[in-house]
Amino acid sequence: MSLNKIFPFLNWLPLVKNTWKSDLIAGLTGTIVVIPMAVAFAMIAGLPPVYGFYTAMITPVIAALFGSSYHLISGPTTTSSIVLFAIISKYVNPETELQAYISLAILISFMAGVIKLLMGLAKMGKLVNFVSNSVVIGFAAGAGILIAVKQLQHVFGIKVPLGSSFYQILKYIVSHIEETNFYVLAVALGTLLVAIIIKKFIKVISKLHMLIAMILGSVITLLIGGESLGIETVGFVPSNLPPFEIPDFNFENMYMLSSGAVILALLGLVEAVSIGRSIALHSHQKLDNNQEFIGQGLTNIISSFFSSYVSSGSFTRSSVNFQAGAKTPFSAIVAAIGLMIVVLFFAEYASYLPKPAMGGIILMIGYSLIDVYHIKKIIKSSKREFIVLAVTLLGTLFFQLETALFSGILISLFFYLEKTSQPHIAVFGKNINNKFIYKIRDKTTKECPQLKIIRIDGSIYFGAIEVISDFFADLYENDESKNLLIISTGINFIDLAGAEWLSQEAQKWEKRGGAIYFVGLKIISQDILKKGGFIETIGTKNFFKDKNTAIASIYKKLDPSICATCSTKIFNECK
């Protein structure tokens, strides 16, 4: 195994000498964006705000060094924070037993990391291949809308009750619109407008659009009076780095949290890889899902020794990172170091960052997550894919994120299985031009009365057997042919159930006085047939590499008395 495989950062580290400026700008932008988010996510998780900073400092660095995506930023997220609170609050109340709660939060982070790492080492990254692009696009669009809607309270200056859902937030904002603080709205929209103008019209500093807009928003807030006008700022930022502390490896607690750790691990992996894939649609980077699993696992394991709670890929921060022009994971390291410097030396200044300015920027980020181009293509090209997209998008808005993801995945798998369970079966013959062709395509096509030729496009597996066996039963009852030649180049694989059915069908046609023959069956499709001894049951002489050889061999076994009176004579041997 090469060093680059063990230490994936060796792949992108040489690039930094050419990309450091873009990465530096993106990293500094990410530093500013994460400050209010870290506080909010920690509070959602039932933890003191400082644990949000600890997690935002440590996890991006480890994920950058050992992950696969060049743009994915790991850290505290809405999903991981909500699920963490739901799991641990069943056992410990954070308001009355805070230290015990913190201890369990760090322990379950370690456990989730171990599960992620083991899944990566076991090469289980292929599981994510079952998450279709429609799921990813729907999830990204839903998350973008959700992120934007959750910022509306900071944009309008209206206090929305904590824990409000997407629908509840919209309803509350509309019903209390008369309470809008126009100073707050001006700062939010002004920041958003400045960011849009710089990005679209001032190319020289376009990559700095978010950073400049947030700084200008902060300056405007200070000049007009700030908090005296009801404009909230980030507030107190603690000035210390994460301490090294070994998690409390209590066996009883680990057993108690085991199921919760599995849930956090699975959700975290699906979330991280889905975010990475959604950005890769634009960056065109090829991702290694197994390496991402390993990176996320190491991130949670190592960060748990530095007082950090469970993390995953962050939609908002990853989008900010990509939009700000990041080229390599060095930007994530810059953002983490920047946060450390801010917390140590500039905590007082960072506290002046206005929430409306952040709200305005995040509105812009939320919109960028809605991939209008691909959504239009999905709507035009496939009703099924549109259903998958719609279910995922609406689920993201109205249900928990993990429910939306799993719903989209399950529906896309259902459609896939439904499609593969109905393989295309066509009858072949020779037309007037002496060419083998699908009978349904040419009315001049004629068939041999003793040899039926069909083509199967699809796999012969447990899900497709019913459809295939119905076709064969109808053929057996209503066709006088005793021999059946299957053009098998379109058969992708045969499972055990399919192999058993084929051997039984072959015996049935043999009792009729004929046989089933195969031509062009792929080696991989013969694997189960050979290992299970089914080829011997069917007959090794019944498998051919090409159609001409097959027909020449089968013709010798046909009834010559029927051939003598046959008027079709479609084979060369007939003449």
N, C-alpha and C positions, 0 to 999 in steps of 0.2 A: 504493500500500500504506500502511495507517494505521500510526501509531507503536505502537499497541497490538498490532499483529501482529508488528512487529519487536522490540518490548520487551514481552513478555507480562506482565511483573510490573506494568505500568501498570493491568492489569485488576483485580488483587487488592489493590494498595497502598492504595487509598482505604478498603478494608474494615477495615484494621488498626486504625483509630481506635476501632472497636467490638469488635474481637476480640483486642486485644493482651493482655488478661489471660489468656484461654484459651491463646493462642499462647505466652505467656511460661511458663506452667506446663508445657505440653507440651514446650517447648524445654529447660527446665531438667531435666525428666525424661529427655529424650533425651540430654542431656549426660552424665548419670550412667551411663545404659545403655551408651553407646558406648565408655566407657573400657576395660573388659575385652575387649569385642568387637574393638576396633581392634588391641589387642595380639595376640589370638588369630588374627585373619585375616591379619595381617602375617606371623606365624610360619608359617601354612599356606602362604602365598605364597613362603616361603623368604627373607623380608626381615626386617631388624631391626625391632623393635616400633615405633620412632619413625616409620617410613614408614606404618604403620597410622594413627597420629595425624595425620600430614600429610594423608593422603587423607580422613580423617574431618572435618578442619577446612575444607578447600578445596571439595571436591566438592558438599556439600549447598548451599552458598551459590549456586554457579553454576547448579545444577539448579533451585533455587528461583526464580531470576530468569528463567530461560529455558525451563523445563519447562511441562507442562500440568497435571499432577495437583497438587492442593492438599495432599495428604497424603504423597505419595511422598518418602522420604528416600533420597538417594543416598550412596554411600560404599563402603568395602571390603565385599565379600560373600564368603560361602563359595564360591559357584560361580566367581566371577571369580578368587579367590585360588587355588583348586585348579587351574583351567584354566591360569592364568598359570604356575604352577609346572611343570605338565606340559609346557607349550610350551618354556619357556626352559631348563629343566634338561636338555633334550636337547642343548643346545649349550654351556651353561656350568654348572659345579658351584658352587652358592652357598656351600658350605663352604670351597672352596679359591680361588674367584675372585669374592669377594663384590662388589667394586666393578664388575666387568664385568657381573655378574648384575643389579645395581641399575640400571646404565645401560641394559641391554636391557629391563628391566621398565618403565622410564619411557618409553623409545622406543616400545615396542609399545602403551603406553597412548595416546600421541599418534596413532599410526597407526589404532588402533581408533576413536578419536574422530573422525578425518577420515572414515572409512567411515560411521560413524553419521550425521554431519552431512550428507554427500552423499546418503545414503538419505532423510533428512528433506527436504532441498531438492528431491529428485526426486519428492517426494510418494509415497513408498513405504510410508507408514504404513498404507495399506489392507491390506497383507500381514497385519497383525496381526488383521484382521477374520476371518481363517481360523482363529484360535484361539478355539474355542467356549467358552461359559461353563462347560460341563462340564469342559473342560481346566483352566480357571482355578480352578474350585472344587476339583477333584481335586488340582491342584498346591498350592493354598493349604492344604488339609487335610493332605496329605502333608508339606509343609514344616513345618506346625505340630507334627505328631507327631515329625518328625525333630528339630526345634529342641528340643522338650521332652525327648526321649530323650537327646540329646547333653548335656543339663544334669544328667542323673541322677548322673553321677560327682561333681558338685559338691553335689548334694542328699544323697547317701549318704556322701560322703567316701571313695569307693573310686577308686583310681587305675586308670583304664582306659587300655590301651596306645594311643599316638598313632595316628591314622589308622584307627581301628576303624570299621567300617560299622554301620549301624542294627542289624542282626541280631547282630553281634559285641558291640556295646555291651550289648544286652539279655542275651545269653548270659553275658557276663563279670560283669555286675551280679548276676544270679541265682546263678551259681556261686560268687561271692565275697561273698554277702550277709552272711555272718558277720563280715566285716571292716568293717561299717558303723560309722562314727563318729557316735555318737548326739548329740554336741554339734553336729556339722555338720548332722545331720538336723533337730535342734531349731531351729537358726537358719533353715534353709531353709523348713521348714514353718511356723514362727512368722511369718516375713516374708510368706509366701503367705497365711496366715490373716488377718493384719492387713490386707493389701491387699484381700482379699475382703470383710471386715467393713466397712471404710471405704467401699468402692465400693457395697455393697448397702444399708447401713443408716445411714451418716452422710452425708446428701446435701450438707450444707454444704461438706464438704471432699472430696467423692467424686472430683473430678477430680485431687486430689493423692494418690490412694490409692497409686500406685506410688512416688512420691517419699518420702512419709511412711514407707511400709513399709521402703524401703531404708535410710533414715536410722535408723529404730528397729532394724533388723537390724544395722547397723554399731555402734550404741550397745550393744546386747546383747552383741555379739561382744567389744567392748572390756571390758565389765564382767565377763564370765565368764572372761576370760583369753586370748581370741583365739588366736593362733598356737601358744601353749603347749599348747593342746588339739587341735591339728591342724586348726584352721580357717584355710584359706588366704585371703589377701587379694590384691588386684590387684597389689600390689608396686610396685616403682620406676616412677615416671612421669617421663620426661625433661622438662626445663623449657626448651623452645625452640620457636619458631615455624618453619614451613616456609620454607626459603630459596629465593630466586628463582634458577633455574639452567636454561639452555637445554639441551634434550635433545641427545644426540649423534646428529646426522643423518648417520649413516654409510650410504652407499648399499648396501653389501654386507650390512650388518646388516638394513637395511630389506627388502631382497629376501629374505633368509633368514627374516624374521619375517612376511612378507606373508600367507601362508596362515593362520598363527596369529592375526594381527590380524583377519582376516575372521571366524574362528570366535568370537573374543572379542566382536567387534562384534555379530554375530547373536545370540549367547547373551545378551549384555548387554541388547540391545533387547527380546528376547522376555521376559526376566526382568523388566525394569523395567516394561514395558507390562502384563504379566500381573499383577504386584503392584499396579500402579495400578488396573487393572480390578477386581481382587478387592476392593479397598477401596472403589472406586466403587459396587460392588453395595450397599454399606451407606450410603455418603455421598450417593449419587444424583447425583454430579457427572458432567457430560458431558466426556469427555476428547478431546483433539486429538492423535491418534497421530503425525501429522507433526511437530507442535510438540515432542512428547516425544522424538522421534528427534533433532531439532535440539538440544534442551536437553541430552540425554545426550551428543551429539557435542561440543558446546561445553564441557561439563563435563570430559570426558576430555582435550580439546585444551589448555584453559587450565590445568587442574590439573597436567598433565605438566611445565609450566614452574615448578611449585612443589613439585618432588620427590614427586609423588603417583603412585601406580600405578593401573592400570585399575579403574574403579568401575562400579557399576550400582545399581539400586534394591535396598534392603535390606528383606527381609521383616520381620525382627525390629524394626528401628528404625521402619519405616513403620507397623507395627501398634502399637508403643508410642506413636508420635506421634498416631495416630488415637484410640486408646483413652484417651490422656491429655487428649483434648479439643481438639486443634488444629483451627483453622478455616481458616487460610491458610498459604502457604509461609513466612510470617514465622517460624513456629516452627522451621523448619529452620535459618534464619539465626541465631536465638537459640541453638539447640543448638550450632552451629559456634562462635559467639562465646563461648558458655559453656565449650566445650572449650578454646579458646585461653586464656581467663582461668584455668581450672583448671590447665592445663599451666604457665602463667607464674607464678601466684601461690599456687596451692593444691595443687601436685603432691604435696606431702608428705602432706596430709590425704586426697587422693583415693586414695592408696596403701593406706588402711585399709579401703577398701570390701571386705567379705567376699564371696568367690565363692559361698558357699551362699545368701546373701541375693539375689544376682543370679540364681542358679539357680531359687530359689523364684518370683521375679517372671517369669522367662522361661517357667516352666511355665504360668503363668497366660496369658501372651501366646500360647504355643503352642496352648493350648486355644481361645482366642478366634479363631484362624485356621480352626478346623473349623466350617464353616457347616452345622450340623445341619439347619436348616430347608430350605435349598435341596437338600441331599443327599437328604432324604426325598422332596422333590418329584420329583427326578430318578429315584429308585428306583421311585416310583409311576407316573410318566408315560411313561417310555421305556426299554426294555431296551438299545437302542443307546447312548443317552446315558449309561446306567449303566455300560456296558462302557468307554466313553471315560473316564468318571470313575475307574473302578476301575483301569484300566491306568495312568493318569496318577498316581493316588495311590500305588499299589503300586510303580510305577517310581521315584517320588520317594524311597520308603523303601529300595528294594533296589538301585537303580542310580544312576548319576550324574544330577544334576538336568536337564542338557541332554537326556539320553537319555529321561527321563520326559516332558519337554515335547514333544520332537519325536515321540515315540511317540503321545502323546495327539492331537497335531495331525494326524499322518498317518492315524490310525484314524478321526478325525472327518471328515477329507476323503474317506476311502474310503467311509464311510457316506453322505456327501453325494452323492458321484458315483454310488454305487450307486442311491440314491433318484432322482436326476435322470435316470439312464439308463433308467428305466422309467416314462415318462410315462403318464398315464391316458388311454385312448382309449375313447370311448363312442359307441354307435350311437343316432341320434335318429329319432323318428317322431312321429306324432300319435295321441293316445289318444282314448278315447270322448268326452271332454269338449272335443275339438278343440284340445288344447294340445300344443305340442312338448315332448317329454320323453324322458329316457333310456329306451330300449327295455327294458332289464333291470328297470326300476322298475315298469313297468305292463304286464301281459299283454295289455291291450286295444290296445296301441300297434301301429299299422300303418305300413308303409313303402311308398314309391313303388317300383314294379318297375324304373323306369328311372333313378332318382336316389337314390344312397346318401348319407345325411347322417351325418357323424361329427363329434365334437368332440375336439380334442387339448388336454389340459392338461399343459403342460410345454414344455421347449425342444427344438428340433430341432437337435441338435449331434452331433458325432462320437461321443459316448458313448451317445447314445440311438437312433442310426440303426438299429442291428441290431433292436431291439425294434419300432420303428415299421415298418421294411421288412418284417419277418415278418408283421405285421398286414395290411399292404397286399398282400403276396403271397397270403396266405390269402383276402383279399377278392377279389382279381383272379381267382383260380382257382375259387372256390366261389360267387361271386355273379354274377348275370346283368346287374346294372346296368352301364351303360357310362359313366355320369357320376357324379362324386364331389364332393360339396360339403363342404368342411372348415370348420366353425365355429372360427375362429382366435383368438378373444379370449383364450384361455388359453395361447397360445404366447408365451413371454416373449422369446426371441431365436432367431435362426437363424444358425448359423455357415457357413463356406465349404463344409464337407463336407455339411452339411444342405441348403444351397442347390443344390449339384451333384446330390444325390440327388433332390431335389424336381423339378428340371428334367428329369432322366432318367425319373422316374416319370410326369411330365406327358406326355412324348413317348410313353411306353408306352400310356397310356390314350387318347391321341389316335389312335394306330394302331388301337386297338380300335374306334374310331368315336365316341368320346366325349371327355371332358376332365375335368380336375381344376379345381375352383373354390374360391376362398377368400373368406370373409366376415369382416370385423372384424379383419383382421390389423393389429397395431400398427405404427405408423410406424417405431419402432426395430427391429422384426422384419423390416421390408422393406429395411433399410439395405444389407445384403449383397446382397440380390436385385437392388436397383437398381444399385449400384456394379459388380457383376459381370456385369450384362447378363442375369441369369437371368429377370427379369420378362418380357423380350421373348420368351425361349424358351418360357416357360409361357403367355404371352399376357396382355397388359395388360388385355384385356377380361374376363379371368377373375377379377379382383379386385373385390370389392364391399364397400360400407361397412355395409349392413344386409341381414338375411336375406330380407325381403320383396322387395326390389329384385332380389336374387340369384335367388330362385325364379322371379320373373316373367320374368326374362331367360332363364334356363335352360329354362323350360317351352317356350319358342318353338322350342327346338332338339331337343325330344323327338320320338320317333316317334309321329305322330298315330294310326296304325293300332293301336298298343298302347294308347294313351290311350282309344281308342274302346271297347275291350273290357275296360278296367280297372275293377275293382269297388271299389278302395280310395278313389280320388279324395280324397286328403288335402289337396291344395292348393286355394286359392280359385279358381285358374285352371282347375282340373279341372271346375268346376261351371259 
